[in-house]
Amino acid sequence: LNVDTMSSPSPSSIIEFLHLCGRLKVNKRTGWVMNNVHLPESISDHMYRMAIISFLIEDKSIDRLKCIKISLVHDMAEAIVGDITPHDGVPKEKKHELEKNAMLKIKEDLEESPIGQEFYDLWLEYEESSTPESKLVHEFDKLELILQASEYEKGTLVINSESLSC
């Protein structure tokens, strides 16, 4: 971040944005909560592992950095609207509208800066599956879900080298 440039968000806007992102660390993934999973992953847990999966890309025809960025942004709106699942009964169009408005608010809160625009553009790219990278990240989203489900099914998590039952 270059806080000396006029087009950059102010330090206070950045701090507010980082606090907003902090919600993703404490907000648990709704599907796991609804299934009574002990110690369900947070939204940011999910996004982090997707970014790591993206980091592992070796295919030179894919923009790895873009995949990492999309992974880190694709659920950012959930800091405002929460993790809406198909079981919530919210129509897909309404969910998209809520998330779009959340991303526009994030962009606005970052003072319409290039970084705020980039967050919005990456989110929209993911939503529209408009590039090979966004399509691949959708597949990584499914892969991460399968990995997480497998870990819950096995019934153990390793935290600080101690095994805890799920």
SETOR-142489 format. One record per residue (C-alpha): x, y negated, z; residue number from 1. Coordinates in Angstrom, 3 decimals. Layout:
! SETOR-142489
X;Y;Z;NUM
...
END
This chain:
! SETOR-142489
0.000;0.000;0.000;1
1.215;-3.447;-0.867;2
-0.486;-5.822;1.563;3
1.294;-8.829;0.027;4
-0.661;-8.658;-3.223;5
-3.920;-10.579;-3.649;6
-5.624;-7.505;-5.135;7
-4.818;-5.347;-2.112;8
-7.328;-4.957;0.710;9
-6.577;-6.846;3.891;10
-4.930;-4.988;6.782;11
-8.196;-5.162;8.749;12
-10.109;-3.610;5.822;13
-7.543;-0.836;5.603;14
-7.847;-0.133;9.354;15
-11.653;-0.025;9.091;16
-11.380;2.336;6.119;17
-9.013;4.611;8.038;18
-11.460;4.690;10.958;19
-14.185;5.649;8.500;20
-11.980;8.466;7.176;21
-11.510;9.581;10.772;22
-15.169;10.623;10.774;23
-14.221;13.339;8.293;24
-11.965;14.849;10.965;25
-14.790;15.235;13.483;26
-17.762;15.893;11.194;27
-18.096;19.641;10.801;28
-19.123;21.342;7.579;29
-22.889;21.751;7.782;30
-23.042;25.232;6.275;31
-20.766;26.673;8.955;32
-22.640;24.867;11.733;33
-25.988;26.175;10.415;34
-24.527;29.688;10.466;35
-23.411;29.286;14.082;36
-19.720;29.658;13.257;37
-17.533;29.129;16.325;38
-15.030;26.308;15.732;39
-16.320;25.383;12.257;40
-13.961;23.533;9.950;41
-14.294;19.785;9.550;42
-14.857;18.048;6.239;43
-11.236;16.874;6.283;44
-10.019;20.433;6.994;45
-11.751;21.466;3.792;46
-10.387;18.536;1.770;47
-6.859;19.084;3.088;48
-6.712;22.725;2.025;49
-8.128;21.814;-1.379;50
-5.295;19.272;-1.737;51
-2.768;21.970;-0.797;52
-4.309;24.339;-3.355;53
-3.997;21.547;-5.920;54
-0.382;20.986;-4.937;55
0.345;24.594;-5.940;56
-0.606;23.986;-9.597;57
2.215;24.847;-11.957;58
0.303;24.481;-15.229;59
1.986;21.581;-17.057;60
-1.202;20.842;-19.019;61
-2.914;19.801;-15.762;62
-2.184;16.569;-13.902;63
-1.362;18.001;-10.479;64
-1.301;14.606;-8.745;65
-4.759;13.804;-10.083;66
-6.050;17.135;-8.733;67
-4.576;16.343;-5.313;68
-6.202;12.911;-5.351;69
-9.591;14.278;-6.455;70
-9.401;16.886;-3.694;71
-8.777;14.174;-1.118;72
-11.594;11.965;-2.419;73
-14.311;14.383;-3.541;74
-16.103;14.518;-0.150;75
-15.123;11.045;1.104;76
-18.731;9.811;0.845;77
-19.640;12.343;3.532;78
-18.002;10.032;6.076;79
-21.087;7.860;5.537;80
-23.876;10.214;4.408;81
-22.820;13.433;6.137;82
-22.402;16.882;4.617;83
-25.641;17.394;2.685;84
-26.203;21.018;1.704;85
-28.830;22.619;-0.566;86
-30.537;23.860;2.635;87
-31.232;20.252;3.670;88
-33.925;19.979;1.000;89
-32.423;16.836;-0.535;90
-32.804;16.890;-4.326;91
-29.504;16.934;-6.221;92
-30.240;13.549;-7.816;93
-30.943;11.973;-4.407;94
-27.746;13.463;-2.942;95
-25.778;12.026;-5.855;96
-27.407;8.611;-5.360;97
-26.648;8.606;-1.615;98
-23.039;9.600;-2.208;99
-22.635;7.119;-5.060;100
-23.900;4.311;-2.834;101
-21.506;5.427;-0.091;102
-18.577;5.352;-2.503;103
-19.633;1.914;-3.762;104
-19.701;0.748;-0.130;105
-16.204;2.123;0.401;106
-15.052;0.295;-2.722;107
-16.701;-2.909;-1.498;108
-15.251;-2.500;2.003;109
-11.817;-2.206;0.427;110
-12.477;-5.623;-1.103;111
-12.996;-4.366;-4.657;112
-9.275;-3.604;-4.767;113
-7.665;-1.325;-7.360;114
-7.344;1.404;-4.713;115
-11.063;1.156;-3.886;116
-11.828;1.388;-7.588;117
-9.531;4.404;-7.902;118
-11.348;6.180;-5.044;119
-14.657;5.541;-6.781;120
-13.378;6.577;-10.221;121
-11.880;9.817;-8.880;122
-15.101;10.642;-7.039;123
-17.157;9.957;-10.178;124
-14.800;12.050;-12.296;125
-15.340;14.947;-9.884;126
-19.112;14.443;-9.819;127
-19.314;14.389;-13.604;128
-16.786;17.227;-14.125;129
-15.516;15.069;-16.937;130
-11.884;16.221;-17.139;131
-9.949;19.488;-16.959;132
-8.649;18.327;-13.555;133
-12.102;17.685;-12.110;134
-13.351;21.021;-13.429;135
-10.377;22.774;-11.847;136
-10.946;21.022;-8.513;137
-14.547;22.276;-8.586;138
-13.100;25.783;-8.843;139
-10.739;25.006;-5.955;140
-13.759;23.875;-3.919;141
-15.283;27.324;-4.413;142
-11.952;29.043;-3.706;143
-11.516;27.124;-0.460;144
-15.037;28.132;0.600;145
-14.232;31.793;-0.097;146
-10.950;31.569;1.827;147
-12.689;29.955;4.794;148
-15.525;32.492;4.767;149
-12.982;35.300;4.671;150
-11.198;33.860;7.687;151
-14.462;33.571;9.617;152
-15.444;37.087;8.566;153
-12.156;38.453;9.905;154
-13.106;36.820;13.182;155
-9.839;35.197;14.117;156
-8.131;31.874;13.824;157
-4.550;31.278;14.816;158
-4.010;28.114;16.804;159
-0.655;27.485;18.490;160
0.288;31.122;17.797;161
-2.623;32.332;19.931;162
-5.459;34.296;18.411;163
-8.943;32.998;19.214;164
-12.143;34.830;18.404;165
-14.513;32.996;16.077;166
END
